Amino acid sequence: MLETTSHSGLDSGALLRRPVSGNTVPQTLPDLLLIERARSGDSSAIEALIRRYGARLFRVAHSVLLDPQRAEGVVLEAFLAAFADLSRYEPTGKFAAWLTRLAYGHARAQRALSRGMHAVAGTPEDIGTGLDSLRERAALEQSIMALPEVFRTVYVLRMVEGISGIETAASLGLHETTVRTRLFRSHRRLPPGTAERLRALPPLLELSPERLEHIATQVLAARAHQGSQGSPP
C-alpha cells in the first residue's frame, strides 16, 4: 500500500517555484511514485521529496547537534547520500523513516567528530513576528534542547514533528517500548504544560525557506553534475 505523507513545516508557496525538468510533479503524489521517478532521474521528483521531508531531517539533525548551520549541512549530506543510490531503500519500510535514520546517523557521526568542542544551541530562526511569541518559542526550544540527547531526539520527533511511536522507532533504530519510555521521561523533565504550549504555537525548530531552497539547489546541482560526468563525450 502506498504510504501517506506529511507536509508539516514546508513553505507551500515555495514548492517547486522553479521548474527543474520538463515535467511537473504534483505535490500530492505518494512517496513510492516519486521515488520511482527519482530513480529514473526525474529532478522534479527529487526536489518534491526534498521539500516534503527537509523540515523533518533538519529537526532530527538539530536535536543532535544543537546548531542550525551544522544541521543544515547534515540534511544536505543525507539527501546527497540518499539520491546517489536509491536502490538502498527497500519499499517494505517508510521512506520518511529511512531518510530520517540516514540524517540521524550523519548527525551522530558529525557530533562524534567534534565531541571535544563546546556545543552551543543556535538562535531560533524565523520564530514569529510578535515579541511575546518569539520569547515563548525561544524558551520552549531551550527547554527541549536542554534534555539529554537520548530523550531530546525522541521528543522532537514525537511531539514537535508529530510522527507516531512506531515511525520514531524505525527512524532512530530503537524498539517502540524504548521510544515510549524516553518520551515519558522527557515529559517528566520538562516544565509542566510544555506539551500544551507546543500545541498552541507554530512548529518549533523550523527549517527556513532559504535553507530549504539552498539544500534543494545543492542536491539538484550535484545530481546534474553526476549525470554529466556519466554521459559519453
VEXTI-436121 format. One record per atom (N, C-alpha, C): residue in one letter; x, y, z. Coordinates in steps of 0.02 Angstrom, whole numbers, padded with zeros to 5 digits, always signed. Example, Ala and Ser with C-alpha at 12.3 -4.5 7.8 and 13.67 -1.06 7.14 Angstrom:
BEGIN
A+00660-00284+00390 A+00615-00225+00390 A+00660-00165+00390 S+00642-00112+00354 S+00684-00053+00357 S+00645+00002+00394 
This chain:
BEGIN
M+00043-00060+00000 M+00000+00000+00000 M+00044+00062+00000 L+00025+00110-00040 L+00065+00171-00043 L+00057+00210+00021 E+00112+00238+00044 E+00112+00272+00108 E+00087+00344+00101 T+00057+00368+00153 T+00037+00438+00155 T+00094+00479+00182 T+00091+00544+00171 T+00147+00587+00191 T+00121+00648+00226 S+00166+00678+00264 S+00151+00740+00300 S+00191+00797+00270 H+00160+00856+00264 H+00194+00913+00235 H+00206+00967+00287 S+00209+00947+00351 S+00217+00996+00404 S+00283+01032+00397 G+00282+01098+00410 G+00344+01136+00412 G+00369+01158+00344 L+00330+01146+00290 L+00354+01165+00224 L+00327+01232+00204 D+00365+01266+00162 D+00344+01329+00134 D+00305+01313+00071 S+00238+01306+00076 S+00199+01283+00019 S+00201+01331-00039 G+00209+01394-00025 G+00213+01442-00080 G+00276+01436-00120 A+00327+01404-00090 A+00391+01397-00125 A+00399+01329-00159 L+00349+01285-00151 L+00356+01218-00178 L+00364+01220-00254 L+00420+01193-00276 L+00433+01189-00347 L+00424+01255-00382 R+00446+01309-00351 R+00437+01376-00380 R+00478+01385-00442 R+00532+01344-00449 R+00570+01347-00510 R+00569+01279-00543 P+00550+01274-00607 P+00548+01209-00640 P+00619+01182-00648 V+00628+01118-00634 V+00693+01087-00640 V+00693+01031-00692 S+00637+01018-00721 S+00634+00969-00775 S+00575+00986-00819 G+00567+00948-00872 G+00513+00962-00918 G+00445+00942-00891 N+00444+00902-00838 N+00381+00877-00810 N+00366+00911-00744 T+00302+00920-00731 T+00280+00947-00667 T+00258+00889-00623 V+00285+00885-00564 V+00267+00831-00518 V+00218+00857-00467 P+00156+00831-00466 P+00107+00854-00416 P+00132+00838-00346 Q+00123+00886-00300 Q+00145+00876-00232 Q+00105+00823-00195 T+00047+00803-00223 T+00005+00754-00190 T+00025+00682-00207 L+00073+00673-00253 L+00093+00605-00271 L+00122+00570-00209 P+00107+00506-00199 P+00135+00470-00143 P+00210+00458-00153 D+00243+00444-00097 D+00316+00436-00098 D+00339+00385-00150 L+00307+00327-00152 L+00331+00273-00195 L+00332+00292-00269 L+00283+00331-00291 L+00283+00355-00360 L+00338+00406-00371 L+00347+00451-00323 L+00401+00499-00329 L+00470+00465-00329 I+00477+00413-00288 I+00540+00377-00285 I+00555+00343-00352 E+00504+00313-00383 E+00515+00281-00448 E+00537+00332-00500 R+00506+00391-00498 R+00526+00444-00545 R+00597+00469-00530 A+00612+00475-00465 A+00679+00497-00445 A+00732+00447-00467 R+00717+00383-00463 R+00764+00332-00484 R+00779+00337-00559 S+00731+00360-00597 S+00741+00367-00669 S+00773+00434-00687 G+00790+00474-00635 G+00825+00537-00647 G+00781+00598-00652 D+00717+00593-00632 D+00672+00650-00635 D+00688+00698-00578 S+00719+00754-00595 S+00742+00800-00544 S+00684+00834-00508 S+00627+00842-00541 S+00570+00873-00506 S+00543+00827-00452 A+00547+00761-00463 A+00527+00714-00411 A+00575+00716-00352 I+00640+00722-00366 I+00690+00728-00313 I+00676+00791-00272 E+00663+00846-00306 E+00650+00909-00270 E+00588+00903-00227 A+00536+00870-00254 A+00474+00862-00216 A+00487+00824-00151 L+00528+00772-00154 L+00544+00734-00093 L+00586+00775-00044 I+00632+00815-00071 I+00673+00858-00027 I+00629+00907+00010 R+00583+00938-00026 R+00539+00987+00006 R+00489+00955+00053 R+00471+00893+00039 R+00424+00858+00083 R+00456+00840+00150 Y+00519+00820+00150 Y+00550+00794+00211 Y+00608+00835+00237 G+00624+00890+00206 G+00680+00931+00230 G+00671+00955+00301 A+00611+00975+00319 A+00599+01001+00387 A+00609+00947+00439 R+00585+00886+00425 R+00593+00832+00474 R+00667+00815+00484 L+00704+00810+00429 L+00775+00794+00435 L+00813+00849+00473 F+00793+00911+00460 F+00825+00967+00495 F+00812+00963+00570 R+00752+00946+00590 R+00736+00942+00661 R+00775+00887+00696 V+00780+00829+00664 V+00816+00774+00697 V+00891+00790+00700 A+00918+00821+00648 A+00989+00840+00649 A+01002+00894+00701 H+00957+00942+00705 H+00963+00996+00754 H+00960+00969+00825 S+00917+00918+00836 S+00910+00890+00903 S+00974+00855+00926 V+01015+00833+00879 V+01079+00802+00896 V+01135+00853+00903 L+01138+00900+00855 L+01195+00946+00851 L+01186+01012+00886 L+01123+01032+00899 L+01108+01095+00933 L+01136+01155+00896 D+01139+01150+00831 D+01168+01204+00790 D+01134+01203+00721 P+01097+01256+00704 P+01060+01255+00641 P+01104+01252+00579 Q+01163+01284+00581 Q+01207+01282+00523 Q+01233+01212+00510 R+01255+01179+00563 R+01280+01111+00555 R+01223+01063+00538 A+01164+01076+00565 A+01106+01034+00549 A+01090+01039+00475 E+01094+01099+00447 E+01081+01107+00375 E+01131+01065+00335 G+01195+01067+00355 G+01245+01027+00320 G+01230+00953+00323 V+01206+00929+00380 V+01188+00859+00387 V+01130+00841+00341 V+01080+00884+00337 V+01023+00871+00293 V+01047+00866+00221 L+01090+00911+00201 L+01118+00909+00133 L+01155+00843+00121 E+01198+00823+00168 E+01235+00761+00161 E+01187+00701+00156 A+01135+00701+00197 A+01088+00645+00197 A+01052+00639+00131 F+01029+00695+00104 F+00995+00693+00039 F+01042+00673-00017 L+01103+00699-00015 L+01152+00680-00067 L+01164+00604-00065 A+01172+00577-00005 A+01183+00505+00002 A+01122+00465-00021 A+01063+00489-00003 A+01002+00453-00020 A+00992+00450-00096 F+00998+00507-00129 F+00984+00509-00201 F+01042+00485-00244 A+01100+00475-00213 A+01156+00446-00250 A+01143+00372-00265 D+01104+00340-00222 D+01090+00268-00232 D+01024+00250-00198 L+00970+00262-00232 L+00904+00248-00204 L+00889+00173-00201 S+00931+00133-00233 S+00920+00061-00231 S+00928+00033-00160 R+00961+00072-00116 R+00969+00050-00046 R+00904+00053-00008 Y+00856+00092-00033 Y+00792+00097+00002 Y+00747+00038-00017 E+00723+00002+00033 E+00677-00053+00022 E+00606-00030+00036 P+00561-00036-00013 P+00492-00010-00005 P+00453-00043+00051 T+00481-00094+00085 T+00445-00125+00141 T+00440-00078+00201 G+00484-00028+00205 G+00481+00020+00260 G+00463+00089+00234 K+00444+00134+00278 K+00425+00201+00258 K+00487+00240+00236 F+00481+00274+00179 F+00536+00314+00152 F+00556+00368+00201 A+00507+00399+00233 A+00522+00453+00281 A+00565+00427+00338 A+00550+00367+00363 A+00590+00339+00418 A+00661+00323+00394 W+00667+00297+00333 W+00733+00281+00305 W+00776+00344+00299 L+00746+00398+00272 L+00781+00461+00266 L+00801+00489+00334 T+00754+00486+00381 T+00767+00513+00448 T+00824+00476+00482 R+00824+00410+00475 R+00878+00370+00505 R+00945+00387+00473 L+00944+00401+00408 L+01005+00420+00373 L+01032+00487+00401 A+00988+00536+00408 A+01008+00601+00435 A+01031+00594+00508 Y+00996+00553+00546 Y+01014+00542+00616 Y+01085+00513+00621 G+01100+00465+00578 G+01166+00435+00578 G+01220+00485+00560 H+01207+00527+00509 H+01255+00578+00490 H+01266+00628+00547 A+01212+00647+00581 A+01218+00695+00635 A+01259+00667+00693 R+01246+00605+00710 R+01284+00575+00766 R+01357+00566+00748 A+01371+00550+00685 A+01440+00543+00664 A+01476+00610+00668 Q+01442+00664+00646 Q+01473+00729+00649 Q+01483+00752+00721 R+01436+00736+00764 R+01443+00754+00835 R+01502+00718+00866 A+01511+00655+00847 A+01566+00616+00874 A+01633+00646+00854 L+01637+00673+00793 L+01699+00703+00770 L+01716+00767+00808 S+01665+00801+00831 S+01677+00865+00865 S+01659+00861+00939 R+01663+00802+00968 R+01642+00792+01037 R+01681+00836+01085 G+01743+00852+01067 G+01784+00893+01111 G+01767+00966+01109 M+01725+00986+01061 M+01706+01056+01055 M+01645+01070+01098 H+01640+01132+01122 H+01583+01152+01163 H+01523+01165+01118 A+01469+01130+01129 A+01409+01138+01088 A+01368+01197+01113 V+01349+01239+01067 V+01309+01297+01083 V+01245+01295+01043 A+01189+01299+01077 A+01125+01298+01041 A+01118+01359+00997 G+01093+01347+00937 G+01084+01403+00891 G+01025+01447+00910 T+01027+01507+00885 T+00971+01552+00897 T+00913+01533+00853 P+00852+01524+00881 P+00795+01506+00840 P+00785+01557+00783 E+00768+01530+00724 E+00760+01573+00666 E+00687+01578+00646 D+00667+01636+00622 D+00600+01645+00594 D+00547+01617+00641 I+00548+01637+00705 I+00503+01605+00752 I+00445+01650+00773 G+00427+01695+00731 G+00368+01734+00745 G+00382+01808+00743 T+00331+01846+00728 T+00340+01918+00723 T+00326+01953+00789 G+00281+01924+00832 G+00266+01955+00896 G+00320+01941+00946 L+00337+01990+00987 L+00390+01982+01036 L+00373+01928+01087 D+00310+01926+01109 D+00290+01875+01158 D+00296+01805+01128 S+00274+01798+01066 S+00279+01733+01032 S+00351+01713+01024 L+00394+01760+01006 L+00465+01746+00996 L+00496+01722+01062 R+00481+01758+01116 R+00509+01740+01181 R+00485+01671+01203 E+00421+01658+01194 E+00393+01594+01217 E+00423+01536+01177 R+00428+01545+01111 R+00456+01492+01070 R+00530+01481+01086 A+00566+01536+01098 A+00637+01529+01115 A+00645+01492+01181 A+00603+01508+01230 A+00608+01475+01295 A+00590+01401+01289 L+00540+01387+01247 L+00518+01318+01238 L+00573+01277+01203 E+00603+01306+01152 E+00657+01272+01117 E+00716+01259+01164 Q+00732+01308+01205 Q+00788+01300+01252 Q+00774+01244+01302 S+00712+01239+01325 S+00694+01185+01371 S+00703+01117+01339 I+00681+01111+01277 I+00686+01047+01241 I+00759+01031+01226 M+00797+01081+01205 M+00867+01069+01188 M+00909+01053+01250 A+00884+01070+01309 A+00920+01054+01371 A+00911+00982+01393 L+00865+00945+01361 L+00856+00875+01377 L+00919+00835+01356 P+00934+00780+01390 P+00987+00736+01365 P+00969+00712+01295 E+01020+00701+01254 E+01006+00686+01183 E+00960+00626+01173 V+00970+00573+01214 V+00929+00513+01204 V+00854+00528+01213 F+00838+00576+01255 F+00769+00597+01264 F+00749+00650+01212 R+00795+00695+01199 R+00782+00753+01156 R+00760+00734+01086 T+00796+00688+01054 T+00779+00670+00985 T+00712+00635+00981 V+00698+00591+01029 V+00632+00559+01031 V+00578+00611+01040 Y+00589+00658+01086 Y+00538+00709+01100 Y+00525+00752+01038 V+00578+00771+01003 V+00570+00813+00944 V+00530+00777+00890 L+00545+00713+00878 L+00508+00677+00826 L+00436+00664+00846 R+00425+00646+00910 R+00357+00630+00931 R+00314+00692+00941 M+00341+00742+00975 M+00300+00798+00996 M+00305+00859+00951 V+00363+00872+00922 V+00371+00930+00878 V+00354+00912+00807 E+00385+00858+00782 E+00369+00835+00714 E+00301+00801+00712 G+00282+00767+00766 G+00215+00738+00771 G+00207+00671+00737 I+00261+00632+00731 I+00253+00566+00700 I+00240+00513+00753 S+00219+00454+00731 S+00199+00402+00777 S+00259+00371+00814 G+00244+00334+00867 G+00296+00300+00903 G+00329+00246+00861 I+00290+00213+00819 I+00317+00161+00775 I+00366+00190+00726 E+00347+00246+00695 E+00391+00278+00645 E+00453+00308+00679 T+00445+00335+00738 T+00502+00361+00775 T+00552+00305+00790 A+00526+00248+00811 A+00569+00190+00825 A+00607+00169+00762 A+00572+00167+00705 A+00605+00148+00643 A+00657+00200+00622 S+00642+00263+00634 S+00687+00317+00614 S+00752+00317+00654 L+00748+00297+00718 L+00806+00300+00762 L+00837+00232+00775 G+00808+00180+00747 G+00835+00113+00759 G+00824+00089+00829 L+00767+00107+00859 L+00751+00089+00927 L+00690+00043+00930 H+00680+00010+00987 H+00619-00027+00999 H+00564+00023+01018 E+00503+00008+00999 E+00448+00054+01014 E+00440+00065+01089 T+00453+00014+01129 T+00449+00021+01202 T+00499+00072+01227 T+00559+00072+01197 T+00610+00121+01216 T+00588+00192+01200 V+00556+00200+01143 V+00530+00265+01124 V+00479+00289+01175 R+00432+00245+01194 R+00382+00265+01244 R+00414+00284+01310 T+00464+00245+01331 T+00498+00260+01395 T+00533+00327+01393 R+00569+00339+01338 R+00606+00402+01333 R+00559+00462+01328 L+00503+00453+01293 L+00455+00508+01289 L+00426+00523+01358 F+00409+00471+01396 F+00382+00479+01463 F+00432+00517+01507 R+00495+00497+01504 R+00546+00529+01545 R+00559+00601+01522 S+00551+00614+01458 S+00557+00683+01433 S+00503+00727+01463 H+00441+00702+01462 H+00386+00740+01491 H+00399+00756+01565 R+00428+00710+01601 R+00441+00721+01672 R+00497+00772+01684 R+00543+00778+01637 R+00599+00825+01644 R+00580+00896+01622 L+00531+00902+01579 L+00513+00968+01553 L+00465+01004+01600 P+00461+01070+01595 P+00414+01108+01638 P+00342+01086+01626 P+00301+01089+01678 P+00230+01072+01669 P+00197+01114+01615 G+00155+01083+01576 G+00119+01119+01523 G+00157+01126+01458 T+00216+01095+01452 T+00256+01102+01391 T+00218+01076+01330 A+00187+01017+01337 A+00151+00988+01280 A+00093+01033+01258 E+00057+01062+01305 E+00002+01107+01288 E+00028+01170+01254 R+00085+01196+01277 R+00115+01256+01245 R+00137+01240+01174 L+00163+01180+01164 L+00184+01160+01097 L+00125+01160+01049 R+00068+01134+01072 R+00010+01131+01028 R-00017+01200+01012 A-00005+01248+01055 A-00033+01315+01045 A+00011+01359+01000 L+00073+01337+00988 L+00120+01376+00949 L+00132+01344+00881 P+00155+01384+00832 P+00178+01354+00768 P+00235+01306+00781 P+00249+01260+00734 P+00303+01211+00745 P+00370+01242+00762 L+00405+01210+00809 L+00471+01234+00830 L+00526+01206+00784 L+00586+01234+00791 L+00645+01211+00755 L+00631+01209+00680 E+00604+01263+00655 E+00585+01267+00585 E+00646+01271+00539 L+00641+01238+00482 L+00689+01245+00428 L+00666+01305+00386 S+00706+01357+00384 S+00685+01418+00348 S+00680+01404+00274 P+00637+01440+00238 P+00631+01432+00165 P+00698+01441+00130 E+00740+01487+00156 E+00805+01499+00124 E+00850+01438+00131 R+00851+01407+00190 R+00892+01347+00200 R+00866+01290+00156 L+00801+01282+00153 L+00771+01229+00112 L+00788+01239+00039 E+00784+01301+00016 E+00799+01316-00054 E+00873+01301-00069 H+00917+01318-00022 H+00988+01305-00031 H+01002+01230-00035 I+00970+01191+00008 I+00980+01119+00008 I+00956+01089-00058 A+00896+01108-00080 A+00869+01082-00142 A+00914+01099-00201 T+00937+01161-00204 T+00980+01183-00258 T+01045+01144-00260 Q+01076+01133-00201 Q+01139+01097-00197 Q+01132+01024-00218 V+01078+00992-00196 V+01068+00921-00214 V+01056+00915-00289 L+01014+00957-00317 L+00999+00953-00388 L+01061+00969-00430 A+01101+01016-00408 A+01163+01033-00444 A+01211+00973-00443 A+01216+00940-00385 A+01260+00881-00379 A+01235+00825-00424 R+01170+00815-00426 R+01141+00764-00469 R+01154+00779-00543 A+01147+00842-00562 A+01159+00862-00631 A+01232+00851-00650 H+01277+00866-00603 H+01349+00857-00615 H+01365+00783-00623 Q+01336+00741-00580 Q+01348+00669-00586 Q+01322+00643-00653 G+01264+00669-00675 G+01237+00648-00739 G+01281+00667-00797 S+01308+00728-00794 S+01352+00749-00849 S+01418+00711-00849 Q+01442+00693-00789 Q+01504+00655-00784 Q+01495+00584-00813 G+01433+00559-00806 G+01421+00491-00830 G+01402+00488-00903 S+01390+00546-00935 S+01370+00546-01004 S+01430+00537-01049 P+01422+00503-01105 P+01477+00495-01152 P+01493+00561-01185 P+01557+00573-01204 P+01576+00636-01235 P+01544+00645-01303 
